[in-house]
Structures are given as structure tokens and as C-alpha cells.
């Protein structure tokens, strides 16, 4: 018996999905990189696997890893900068969710690396909502800022309602 996923693959199609997530919190510049004190920070991303079969297969390089894109707001540095990167759901190997994305602000390239850590069954309400991160300048790897952002429980209905299936065909791949 063949699965519907196998039939899609045989026809050159890949099934994936998208979700929209918003994280809101604060950051603090390191000395010499911006104004002192806690400042607002948020990122609004769309993420999801392009190939559900590869995403679910533990032997695949895409296992629980997917691209992300969206915008970041870092008070004192940028407002609405376009971002692109990767979200890795490392539930089994490191019990963390890792966000890595790059963007340009004020003529320089930056990278945010952030993680929701200590993912365990008994602490999901905390571990899935708190994300600690760093902002570095890519040119010299200088630490620019540290951050803490949060997934707000009141955003859960919007997050769940954002789920969309995506069917990728060979024609879509050639157009990209």
C-alpha cells in the first residue's frame, strides 16, 4: 500500500507547510554599540518545511529543520529589516529550538542566534515561550547585543490559525 506522500513524490511534488510566529521582548546593547538599557526587540517570521517527508525523516539533513523569513525590529538599530535564516527544532538531540537569521541594518550585515532551551515535557509552557539570543556583526563577529524574546500565549490562536499547507512542484522549483 502506497502512502499519499509517496505518490506526490513520485509525481515530482513535495508537500510542506508554513506557520507565522511572532516573538516580542527586549535587548541590551553591549558597551559602545548603542544606547544603554533595555530596548524593545521583536521578530515576525514565517517558517515551515518545504518537504514534509524529508523534514520528518530522522536520517535526512532536513530533519526538523526549515527555512525562515520575515522582519526584525531592534530598537536603536533597525525597524522592519528583512531577515532570512533557519529554524531547527532540536527536540531530540539538544532539547532546544534554534533560530538563526541574517539581515542588513545601517549598511552592515548582522546575525541573530537565539534559542528556546531546556525543552522537556514538564516545562513546555516556559521553554516554548522564552527565547534567549545574541546579535553579532558578521564582518568581525563582534557581540552587539543580547536579547530575550517571548512567545505570548495570547498569540497562540493566531499562530495555530496561520498554518497553511504548501505543495511544491518541479515547475515551482524551476521558477524560483
Rosetta blueprint (number, residue, H / E / L):
1 X L
2 X L
3 X L
4 X H
5 X H
6 X H
7 X H
8 X H
9 X H
10 X H
11 X L
12 X L
13 X E
14 X E
15 X E
16 X E
17 X E
18 X E
19 X E
20 X E
21 X E
22 X E
23 X E
24 X E
25 X E
26 X E
27 X E
28 X E
29 X E
30 X L
31 X L
32 X L
33 X L
34 X L
35 X L
36 X L
37 X L
38 X E
39 X E
40 X E
41 X E
42 X E
43 X E
44 X E
45 X E
46 X E
47 X E
48 X L
49 X L
50 X L
51 X L
52 X H
53 X H
54 X H
55 X H
56 X H
57 X L
58 X L
59 X L
60 X L
61 X L
62 X L
63 X L
64 X L
65 X E
66 X E
67 X E
68 X E
69 X E
70 X E
71 X E
72 X E
73 X E
74 X E
75 X L
76 X L
77 X L
78 X E
79 X E
80 X E
81 X E
82 X E
83 X E
84 X E
85 X E
86 X E
87 X E
88 X E
89 X E
90 X E
91 X L
92 X L
93 X L
94 X L
95 X L
96 X E
97 X E
98 X E
99 X E
100 X E
101 X E
102 X E
103 X E
104 X E
105 X E
106 X L
107 X L
108 X E
109 X E
110 X E
111 X E
112 X E
113 X E
114 X E
115 X E
116 X E
117 X L
118 X L
119 X L
120 X L
121 X H
122 X H
123 X H
124 X H
125 X H
126 X H
127 X H
128 X L
129 X L
130 X E
131 X E
132 X E
133 X E
134 X E
135 X E
136 X E
137 X E
138 X L
139 X L
140 X L
141 X L
142 X E
143 X E
144 X E
145 X E
146 X E
147 X E
148 X E
149 X E
150 X E
151 X L
152 X L
153 X H
154 X H
155 X H
156 X H
157 X H
158 X H
159 X H
160 X H
161 X H
162 X L
163 X L
164 X E
165 X E
166 X E
167 X E
168 X E
169 X E
170 X H
171 X H
172 X H
173 X H
174 X H
175 X H
176 X L
